[in-house]
Amino acid sequence: MISFSTADINLWIAGLLWPLTRILGLLAASPLFGNSSVPTSVKISLGVLLAMVVAPAVPLLPGADPMSLAGLLILVQEMLIGLAMGFSIRIVFAAVEMAGEISSLTMGLGFATFFDPNTQGRSSAISQFLALVATMTFLAVNAHLVLLSVLVESFYTLPVSASPVYGGGFKQLADWGGKIFSTGVQLSLPIVAALLITNVALGILTRAAPQLNLFGIGFPITLGVGLLVIAMTLPYLATPVQNLFLEGVERARLMPRTWSQRPDAVKPANLPVRPPGPRP
């Protein structure tokens, strides 16, 4: 007769629950898998399927009870790790969407906004268009498969442990968040520069011919020039967006390694450091 003890059952539950928590955290925060149009049942089913595949190869797990306080802390920690890894890719999409917002405001399409279910707010038409282009690029370069491989690799670089992770990974994520503003401005710079030249030309034209109605001809011209520049620069956006995805995936890969490292002992700031050698 085969018998199971409570410790064995707890070990089996923990062996599936803790990896599943990290996987669901990444699926919830990643831009493609975490989209609100994907049903929750599909996300959970995909997470359970991935956990069943990954769990047998996960390194040795801590022997804590999943229902104890230590087990709940491990659960929260795994969820934060998965969310941070997925959010590192979401930052790339946020940078592309910011480029669309800047372009829309410069073109005069600031009023053409739509409800974005992902952010639960409003975004411009150009922003949503560039987000769709980024999503197609994300699928074309198989970045979603690379992200899943990075997730599996994270269980070896940062195994499930009861000890708290080093907070340097969150600082690295915050530094990576600054990429939203710099990349958003860089991607929208051709459109902004073309519209700046257009506005200067319209201003000179208005001074030369005051009888022209600037408000009547200005908006169609700036809108047409903006759409034309977007159409011209769209084929060249594949390379920078692809490089952004590769950098985001690399950030997600390096983040668990940063968390697994412990800072060295910090020396007191006001005490002089004695050079090595025998004491007098």
C-alpha positions as CSV (number, residue, x, y, z in Angstrom):
1,M,0.0,0.0,0.0
2,I,1.4,3.4,-1.0
3,S,1.2,6.1,1.6
4,F,2.0,9.7,1.5
5,S,2.9,11.9,4.4
6,T,2.0,15.6,4.8
7,A,5.6,16.6,4.1
8,D,5.5,14.9,0.8
9,I,2.2,16.5,-0.2
10,N,3.5,20.0,0.8
11,L,6.7,19.4,-1.2
12,W,4.6,18.5,-4.3
13,I,2.4,21.6,-3.8
14,A,5.4,23.9,-3.3
15,G,7.2,22.4,-6.3
16,L,4.4,23.5,-8.6
17,L,3.0,26.5,-6.8
18,W,6.2,28.6,-6.4
19,P,7.4,28.2,-10.1
20,L,3.8,28.8,-11.2
21,T,3.7,32.1,-9.2
22,R,6.8,33.5,-11.0
23,I,5.5,32.4,-14.4
24,L,2.0,33.9,-13.8
25,G,3.7,37.2,-12.7
26,L,5.6,37.4,-15.9
27,L,2.6,36.5,-18.0
28,A,0.5,39.2,-16.2
29,A,3.1,42.0,-16.8
30,S,4.5,41.1,-20.2
31,P,3.0,43.1,-23.1
32,L,1.7,40.2,-25.3
33,F,0.7,37.6,-22.8
34,G,-0.7,40.1,-20.3
35,N,-3.0,41.9,-22.8
36,S,-6.5,42.5,-21.5
37,S,-8.0,40.9,-24.6
38,V,-6.5,37.6,-23.7
39,P,-8.9,35.8,-21.4
40,T,-7.8,35.1,-17.8
41,S,-8.5,31.4,-18.2
42,V,-6.1,31.2,-21.1
43,K,-3.4,33.0,-19.1
44,I,-3.8,30.7,-16.2
45,S,-3.9,27.6,-18.4
46,L,-0.7,28.7,-20.2
47,G,1.0,29.3,-16.8
48,V,0.0,25.9,-15.4
49,L,1.2,24.2,-18.6
50,L,4.5,26.0,-18.4
51,A,4.8,25.3,-14.7
52,M,4.2,21.6,-15.3
53,V,7.0,21.5,-17.9
54,V,9.5,23.6,-15.9
55,A,8.8,22.3,-12.3
56,P,10.5,18.9,-12.7
57,A,13.8,20.6,-13.8
58,V,13.7,23.4,-11.1
59,P,16.6,23.2,-8.6
60,L,16.1,22.1,-5.1
61,L,13.3,24.1,-3.4
62,P,13.3,25.3,0.2
63,G,11.6,22.9,2.7
64,A,9.1,25.5,3.9
65,D,5.4,24.8,4.3
66,P,3.5,26.6,1.5
67,M,0.8,27.6,3.9
68,S,3.2,28.9,6.5
69,L,4.4,32.5,6.8
70,A,7.8,31.6,5.2
71,G,5.9,29.9,2.3
72,L,3.7,33.0,1.8
73,L,6.8,35.2,1.8
74,I,8.4,33.0,-0.9
75,L,5.1,33.3,-2.9
76,V,5.2,37.1,-2.7
77,Q,8.8,37.2,-3.7
78,E,8.3,34.9,-6.7
79,M,5.4,37.1,-7.8
80,L,7.5,40.2,-7.6
81,I,10.4,38.6,-9.6
82,G,8.0,37.5,-12.4
83,L,6.3,41.0,-12.5
84,A,9.7,42.7,-12.7
85,M,10.9,40.5,-15.6
86,G,7.7,41.1,-17.5
87,F,7.7,44.8,-16.8
88,S,11.2,45.2,-18.3
89,I,9.7,44.2,-21.7
90,R,6.6,46.4,-21.1
91,I,8.9,49.4,-20.8
92,V,9.9,49.0,-24.5
93,F,6.2,49.2,-25.5
94,A,5.8,52.3,-23.2
95,A,8.7,54.0,-25.0
96,V,7.1,53.3,-28.4
97,E,3.7,54.6,-27.2
98,M,5.3,57.7,-25.8
99,A,6.8,58.4,-29.2
100,G,3.3,58.2,-30.7
101,E,2.0,60.6,-28.0
102,I,4.7,63.2,-28.8
103,S,4.1,62.8,-32.6
104,S,0.3,63.2,-32.1
105,L,0.6,66.3,-30.0
106,T,3.0,67.8,-32.6
107,M,0.7,66.9,-35.5
108,G,-2.3,68.4,-33.8
109,L,-4.0,65.0,-33.2
110,G,-4.1,65.5,-29.4
111,F,-7.9,65.4,-29.5
112,A,-8.0,62.1,-31.4
113,T,-7.8,59.8,-28.3
114,F,-9.2,56.4,-27.7
115,F,-9.6,54.3,-24.6
116,D,-6.7,52.0,-24.0
117,P,-7.8,48.8,-22.0
118,N,-4.2,48.0,-21.1
119,T,-3.5,51.2,-19.2
120,Q,-7.1,51.9,-18.4
121,G,-6.7,55.4,-19.8
122,R,-6.7,57.3,-23.1
123,S,-4.0,57.2,-25.7
124,S,-3.8,58.9,-29.1
125,A,-4.4,57.2,-32.5
126,I,-0.7,57.4,-33.5
127,S,0.3,55.9,-30.2
128,Q,-2.0,52.9,-30.7
129,F,-0.8,52.5,-34.3
130,L,2.8,52.4,-33.2
131,A,2.0,50.0,-30.4
132,L,0.4,47.6,-33.0
133,V,3.5,47.9,-35.1
134,A,5.7,47.1,-32.1
135,T,3.5,44.1,-31.3
136,M,3.9,42.8,-34.8
137,T,7.7,43.3,-34.6
138,F,7.7,41.5,-31.2
139,L,6.1,38.5,-32.8
140,A,8.2,38.7,-36.0
141,V,11.5,38.5,-34.2
142,N,10.2,35.7,-31.9
143,A,10.9,37.8,-28.8
144,H,8.0,36.1,-27.0
145,L,9.8,32.8,-27.3
146,V,13.0,34.3,-26.1
147,L,11.2,35.8,-23.2
148,L,9.9,32.4,-22.1
149,S,13.4,30.9,-22.4
150,V,14.7,33.7,-20.2
151,L,12.0,32.9,-17.7
152,V,13.1,29.2,-17.6
153,E,16.8,30.3,-17.3
154,S,15.9,32.5,-14.3
155,F,15.1,29.4,-12.2
156,Y,18.8,28.5,-12.4
157,T,20.3,31.9,-12.1
158,L,17.9,32.8,-9.2
159,P,16.5,29.6,-7.7
160,V,13.5,29.7,-5.5
161,S,14.8,30.5,-2.1
162,A,13.5,31.5,1.3
163,S,16.2,34.2,1.7
164,P,15.2,37.6,0.5
165,V,16.6,38.8,-2.8
166,Y,19.0,41.7,-3.1
167,G,17.2,45.0,-3.9
168,G,19.7,46.0,-6.6
169,G,17.5,44.4,-9.3
170,F,14.7,46.8,-8.6
171,K,17.1,49.7,-8.9
172,Q,18.2,48.3,-12.2
173,L,14.6,48.1,-13.3
174,A,14.0,51.8,-12.2
175,D,17.1,52.9,-14.2
176,W,15.8,50.9,-17.2
177,G,12.5,52.8,-16.9
178,G,14.3,56.0,-17.9
179,K,14.5,54.5,-21.4
180,I,10.9,55.4,-21.9
181,F,11.6,59.1,-22.1
182,S,14.9,59.0,-24.0
183,T,13.8,56.4,-26.6
184,G,10.3,58.0,-27.0
185,V,12.0,61.4,-27.9
186,Q,14.5,59.7,-30.3
187,L,11.8,57.7,-32.1
188,S,9.6,60.8,-32.6
189,L,12.5,63.1,-33.5
190,P,12.1,62.8,-37.3
191,I,8.4,63.7,-37.1
192,V,9.0,66.5,-34.7
193,A,11.8,68.0,-36.8
194,A,9.7,67.8,-40.0
195,L,6.7,69.4,-38.4
196,L,9.0,72.1,-36.9
197,I,10.2,73.0,-40.4
198,T,6.6,73.0,-41.6
199,N,5.5,75.3,-38.9
200,V,8.4,77.7,-39.6
201,A,7.5,77.7,-43.3
202,L,3.8,78.4,-42.5
203,G,4.9,81.2,-40.2
204,I,7.0,82.8,-43.0
205,L,4.1,82.3,-45.4
206,T,1.7,84.0,-43.1
207,R,4.0,87.0,-42.7
208,A,4.4,87.2,-46.5
209,A,0.7,86.9,-47.2
210,P,-1.4,88.0,-44.2
211,Q,-4.6,87.5,-46.0
212,L,-4.1,83.7,-45.8
213,N,-6.1,81.9,-43.1
214,L,-3.4,80.1,-41.1
215,F,-6.0,78.2,-39.1
216,G,-7.7,77.0,-42.2
217,I,-4.6,75.7,-44.1
218,G,-2.3,75.0,-41.2
219,F,-4.0,72.0,-39.7
220,P,-4.4,70.0,-42.9
221,I,-0.8,70.8,-43.9
222,T,0.7,69.7,-40.6
223,L,-1.5,66.6,-40.4
224,G,-0.6,65.6,-44.0
225,V,3.1,66.2,-43.4
226,G,3.0,64.2,-40.2
227,L,1.3,61.2,-41.8
228,L,3.7,61.4,-44.7
229,V,6.8,61.4,-42.5
230,I,5.4,58.5,-40.5
231,A,4.8,56.5,-43.7
232,M,8.4,57.3,-44.8
233,T,10.1,56.4,-41.5
234,L,8.0,53.4,-40.8
235,P,10.2,50.9,-42.7
236,Y,13.2,52.2,-40.7
237,L,11.6,51.6,-37.3
238,A,12.1,47.9,-37.4
239,T,15.8,48.0,-36.6
240,P,15.6,50.3,-33.5
241,V,12.5,48.6,-32.2
242,Q,14.2,45.2,-32.6
243,N,17.3,46.5,-30.8
244,L,15.0,47.7,-28.0
245,F,13.4,44.3,-27.6
246,L,16.8,42.6,-27.5
247,E,18.0,45.1,-24.8
248,G,14.8,44.5,-22.9
249,V,15.2,40.8,-23.0
250,E,18.8,41.1,-21.9
251,R,17.7,43.3,-19.0
252,A,15.2,40.6,-18.0
253,R,18.0,38.0,-18.2
254,L,20.4,40.0,-16.1
255,M,17.9,41.0,-13.5
256,P,17.8,37.6,-11.7
257,R,21.6,37.5,-11.6
258,T,21.6,40.9,-10.0
259,W,19.1,39.7,-7.4
260,S,21.2,36.6,-6.6
261,Q,24.2,38.7,-5.8
262,R,24.7,40.0,-2.3
263,P,26.4,43.3,-1.6
264,D,29.8,43.2,0.1
265,A,30.2,44.4,3.6
266,V,30.2,48.2,3.7
267,K,33.0,49.8,5.5
268,P,32.3,52.7,7.9
269,A,32.5,56.0,6.0
270,N,34.3,58.0,8.8
271,L,36.9,55.4,9.6
272,P,40.2,55.3,7.7
273,V,41.0,52.1,5.8
274,R,44.1,50.4,7.2
275,P,46.4,49.1,4.4
276,P,47.2,45.4,4.5
277,G,50.2,44.3,6.4
278,P,51.2,43.5,10.0
279,R,49.9,45.8,12.7
280,P,52.5,47.9,14.5
